[in-house]
């Protein structure tokens, strides 16, 4: 593209950039809630339409009314001028001014001859000044000075006659029909009526959506969800019914899996118990220690598999002192000879599944102890989230493997996913527990030089 073409496109690009910034700023200013947005969608078009109609039709109407009122007052003033010119005597002048004040509502005075005051700046949008000046030129045709600016209830008109100056004070209401109060009252009244109707209607429509959203959030975090009847619009009712059906299917599936795992666990433990009894009855001529070790390993592997398959299903959430939980884990790490630092900030009481969440953190701490000498466990509860950092000074995990280690049975070079049973399910179980609480686990570089594992759950 040539330099000339680029220069020609530069204004278009500038306009597009300015438009994007404007739309982005307008989007930031707009409310984010469905209730507020719905109110704007309902009220804004109606109010704008009312304003347009009022401005186009009512303004035209009041302009015509103002022109007629101004013409009527100017006609009265023209009549007074004609009478003064036909009856120049002093007694006649006094009688004319008295009649003008009593019959026409005009305060008329005759001043000595002299120059008129200098013309004042004319207001741009003043209908009265424009219509009144046009009527004076048409009806009287003499030099005049008029003052319609200001907040006074009177307007002043001075007309230069042959040997005197006629000064007239007229009430502003005689010459001008103001529509400001009517316009504002119309707009405010319409907006208030629409706002009241919209609030009453939308609250009944938004409440079932909020209730469904809270139920979905609680169900995703493993909390108990009370049954509630479908309410609201047809689509919201359909979504509520679908949620209830989904929850029943998930609960039924979890119950069936739990029963199956209980049966499998019972059968396999029975076989392992028979193995132990048979090994205990074998004579000493056979070395049974390796066999006993194999049975113990099989038992630990079985517990690991069942724990992964079972997760923390069935356990209810309850307020738990996470600070005490972290310090217990720190004490267990110190018993194994590791230098462990534990700290916590914020409210320590958090609603979690205590056994499942402790198992999650225990896997992470044992992983850190297995690969490092120093371990730091830090808990932070703020802004509605609980975050627990587990740091170590071990070799860490390469960036490209940080997602793979969460896969069940994955064994990388550092074997970070291997738990105490040796099944390769340590981090998988931990992430499964974190996600069942509505959170997740991330892996980063630790300030200690090794791996940082951060667990974040809503609290």
N, C-alpha and C positions, 0 to 999 in steps of 0.2 A: 504494500500500500504506500502510495506516495505521501510526501510531507503535506501537500495541499489537501489531500483527502483526509489525512489525520487531523489537520487543523479544522477542517469543516465538520468533522465528527466530534470535536472536543466540546462544543456547546451542548450537543445532545447527551454526551456522557455526563456532563456537569448537571444537566437537568435530571437525568436518571438517578445520579448519586444523591442529589437534593431530595428527590421524591422518595427514595429508599429511606433516607434519614428521617423524613417527615413521617412516613408510615410507621417506621420503627418507633419513633418517639410517641406517636399517637397510640400505638399498641401498648407501649409501656404505661401510658396514662389510663388506658381503659381498664375497668375492673375485670378481675379474673374469675369471679364467681358467676355461676349460671343465673342466680337470682338477679344480681345487678345487671348483667348483660341482657337478660330478658326484659327487665324494666326499660332499659335504654331502647331496645328494639321496638317495644310497644309504644313508648311515649314520644321518642324523638321524632319519628315521621309525622305523627299526628300534630305535635306542637309546631313543627316547621310548616306543615300545610296550613294550620290555623293562622300562623304569622303571615304567610304569603297571601292568603285570602283576605285577612284583615288589612294588610298593607295596600293591596291592589284595589280592593273594592271600598273599604271603609275610608281610606285616605282620599280617594277620589270623591266620595260623598261629602266628607267634611271640608274638602277644598271648595266644593260648590257652595256649601252652606256659609263658609267664611266669606266667599266672594259676594254673596247676596247680602249678608249682614253689613259688610263694609260699604257696599253700594248704598244701602239704606241710610247709614249714618252720614255718608258723604252727601246724599241727597238732602238730608236735614240741614247740613252745614251750608250747602249751596242755597237753600231757601233762606237761611239767616243772612248770607252774603247779599242776596238779592234784596231783601228787606232793608238792610243797612244802606245799600246804595240808593234805593228809592226814597228812604226816609233818613236823611243824614242828620237831622236835628238831635240835640242831646237828650231831650225828653223821649223822643222816639227810640233812641238807642237803648235807654234804660228799660223801656217797655219791651223792646225786642229781646234783650238779654233775659228779662224776667220770664217771658213766655218760653224762650228756649230752655231755660232751666226747669220750668215746671212741666211743660208739655212734651219736650223732646229729650229731657234728661241730659242736656249739654250745659256745661259750665262755660259761659261765653263772657269774654272781657275784651274791651277795645283798648289797645295800647297806642302810645304815640308813634308816629312814623319813624322808621329806622331800618337798618339792615337786619335781615334774618340771621339766626345763628348758623354757624358753619355746618355743613352736612356731616352727619355721623356715619361711621362705617355701617354698611348694610349687612344684616345677617344673611347667611347663605340659604338656610332652610326655613326662613320665617315666612309663612304664608300670609300673615297679616300685613307685614310691611309691603310685600309685593302687590297684594290685591288693593290695599288702601291707597298706595301711591298711584296705581293705575286708575282707580276711580276718581281721585282728586284731579288728575290731569284731564280726564274725560269730561267731568261734570263742571269743574270750576274754571280751569284753564288759566290760573293766576299763579305767580310764584308762591311756593309754600315750603314749609319745613315741618317734618313730622318725626316724632320720637316714639317708636313702638318697642324699643329695646329696654330690657330690665325686668325686674320682678314686680314692679308696681302694678296695681289694679287699674291704673289710669293711663291713657295715652294722650299726648299733647300734640296739637296741630296749630301751626301759625300760618296765616294767609296774608300776603301783602296786598292791601287795597290801595286806592289812589292816594289818600291822605292819612291813612292809619293802618294799623296791623290788628287783625282779628286773631285772638288767642282762644282756642277751644280745648276744654278737657272733656274727654268722653270715657265712659267705663270700658274696660277691655272686653268685658262680657258682651257689650253691645255690638262689637265689631268682629269678634273672633270666637269660633266654636272649637274649643280644644278637645282633641281626641286622645290625649296621652293617658289620662286616667282610665278612660273606657278601654283603650287598647291594652294597657297593663292589667286591668282587672279581668278582661276577657282571657288574656293569655294565662295569668296566674290561676284563675278559676278553672279553666279547662285543664291545665296541667295537674291541679290538685285533684280534680274529679277522676281523671285518668289514672293518676298515681294511686289513689285509694282503691279503685277497682282492680288495678293491676296487682297491687300488693296482696289484696285479699285472695285473688285468683291464683297468683303464682305461688304464694306460700303453701296453699293446698296441693299444688302440683310439685313443688320442690321438696316438700317434706318426705314423701315416699322415696324419692331418689336419694336423699341424704341417708334415710334409714337403711336403704339397700346398700349404699356405699359403706356405711359403718359395719353392716353385717358381713359384707365381703371382706373388709379389712380385718375384722375380728376372726373370721373363719380362716383367713390366710395366715394369721399369727397364732392359730391354734387355740383361741379363746372360745369360751362357750357362747353360742349364739342362740338367743331365745326365738321361738317361733313367732312370727308376726304375719298378719293377714295381708294379702295383696291390696294395695290402694293406689289411687291416682289414675293417670291416663291409661289407656289400653296397652300402650307399649311398655309402660312401667310395670303394670300388672303382669304382663307376659315375662318381663325380665325377672320379676320377683318369683314367679312360679318356676321359671327355669333355674334360678338359684336354689330354691328349696329342693328341686329334683336332683340337682348336681350334688348338693350337700348330703342328701340321703344316699346317693350312689357311692360317694366317697366314704361316708361313714360305714356303709355296708361292706365296701371293699376292705377298709382297714380292719373291721371286725373279723371278716373271713380270713384275712392274712394273719391276724393275731392268733386266731384259733388254730390255723394251720401250723404256725410257727411253734405254738405251745405243744401241739402234738408231736412235731418233728423233734423239738428239744427234748421232750419226755422220752421218746423212743431212743434217740441217740445217747442220751445220758444213761439210760438203762443198759445199753450195750457197753458203754465205757465203764460203768460200775461193775458189770460182770467181768470185764477184762481185769480190773483192779483186784477183784476177789480171786480170780484164777491165778493171777501173778503172785498174790499173797500165799496161795496154797502150794505153789511150785517149790520143790526142794531147792536147797542152796547150791546144788551141783550145777544149776544153770544160772548164768549171770542175768538177773532180771532187771538190774538198774537201767540199762538202755531201753528195755521195754516199758518200764514205768515212765521214763522220760518221754517216750513217744506217746504214751497215753495222756500224759499231762499236756504235751504240745497239741494233741488232737483236741483235748478239752478246751484249751485256750482258743484254738482256731474256731471251734464250734461256737464259743461264746462271742467271738469277734464277728463271725458271719451272721449270727442271730441278732446281734446288736445293730449291725448295719441294715439288715432286712427289716427289723422292728422299728428302728429309729427311736423317737421319743413319743410315739403314738400312745394315746391313752392317758398320758400325764397331763394334769391340769395346770394352767398358769396360776401363779400365786406371787404375792409380794415377797421378794427375796433380797437379803442383804448381800449384795455382790461384793462389797468390800471384805466381808468376813470370808466369803468363798475364795476370793483371790489370795487372801492371807493364808488360808488353809492349804491352797495349792503351793504357795511359796514355801511353807514349812515342809511339805512333802519333798519339794525339790532340794531344800537344804539338807534333809536327812540323807539324800543320795550323794552329798558332798559338793553340790554346786553353789556357787556364789549367786544368790538370788536377791533382787531388789523389787519390792512390791509397793505401789502407790495408787491412790484413788482420789479423785476430785469430783465434787458434785454430790447430789443426793444418792446414797448407796442403795436405797430401796427401789427395786425395779421388778416389774411383773414379768417373770419368765417361768419356764418349766425347770425347776431347780436341778433335778437329777440329770436331765438331758443337757442343760446348759453347762453344768459342771463337767459332764463327760466330754463335751466339746472342748472346753478350756483345758481339761486334763490331758487330752490327746495332744494339744498344741504345746503345753508346757513340757510333757515328756519327750516330744519331738525335739524341742529346743535343748533339753538336757542331754538327749542322746547325741547331739551334734555340736554342742558347745559347752564351754566351762562356765561362762557367765550368762545369766538369764535375768531379764527385766520384764516385769508384768505391770502394765499401767492401765488403769481404768478411768474413763472420763464419761460423765453423765451430764449432758448439756443439750439444749435446743431440741429436746424430745428424742434423743438418740443416746444409746449406750455404746461406747467404743472401747474395746479392750485390745491393747497392743502387747504382743509377746515377742520380745527381741532376744537374740542370742549372738554370740561371737563366733559361730561356726562357719563352715565354708559357703553357706547360702545355696541358692538355686539359680541356675542360668535363666535369663529372661524368657527364652523360648520354651522352657519346660514348666513355667509357673502355672499354666493351666492344665498341663498334662498330669501333674502330680495329684490333682483332685479326682482323677479317674480311678474307679475301683480296680484294685490289683495292679496298678501301675508301679513299676519298679525302675526308677531312674538310677543314674550313677551314684547319687547321694542317698538314695533309698529313703527320702523324706516322708513318703506316704506309708511306710511300714509301721504298724502299731506294735504294742507289746506282744500280741499274739502272732506277729510275723505274717499277717495275711495281706498287707498292703492296702488297708482300709482306714488308716488313721485320719488323714486329711479328708477323705471322702465322708466319713462319719461326721467329722467336725462341720464341714460345709452343709451337710444335710440337716444337721441340727440348727445351724444358723439360719438357713433358708426357711426352715419350718417355723422360725420365730419372725419371719418377714424381713430378715437381714441377709448378710452375705459375708464372705471372707475374701480378703485380698492379701497378696504377697508383694513385699517391697524390700528395698535395701534397708538394712537396720543401721541405726547410728552406732551400734556396737561393732559393726563390720560384717555381721552375718546376715541372717534373714529376719525380716519383720513380718509377722502375721497379725493382721488387724481384723477383728470381729466387730461388726456393726449391726446392731439390731434396734428397731424402734422401741422406745421405752415410755 
